[in-house]
Amino acid sequence: MRPTDQLLQITRSVQVALEMVKGDFNGSDKAFSTVLGQRTIERNQLLVSIAKSVSFGAHHTASLVGMRVEAYAFFFTDCSLAQNALQKFQVVGDAD
């Protein structure tokens, strides 16, 4: 196989790997945006209820804890996707 053919094959392999990684991150981004939009609505509703009421302590704390847990879950999902992407690129690199 000629060096130019090898280079084209490597380039195509990297492009395929990039598309797969891009798809993974796009899916994660859409899920994050959906949850973020929902949390914004919930936050606004909470702010309205706070404005209408003087005591809100327990509801506010529970809401913040839920949002924090969800943020950690998204962070670890994205870390996992990034790690998988690196492994895919290493496999492509090892094939050379």
FENTABEL-V263891 format. One line per field, one symbol per residue. ss: DSSP state (h for helix, s for strand, l for the rest). burial: + if it has 9 or more other C-alpha atoms within 8 Angstrom, else -. Layout:
ss: ???
burial: ???
This chain:
ss: llhhhhhhhhhhhhhhhhhhhhhhhhhhhhhhhhhhhhhhhhhhhhhhhhhhllllhhhhhhhhhhhhhhhhhhhhhhhhhhhhhhhhhhhhhhhl
burial: -----+---+--++--+---+--++--+---+------+------+---+---------+------+------+--++--+---+--++--+----
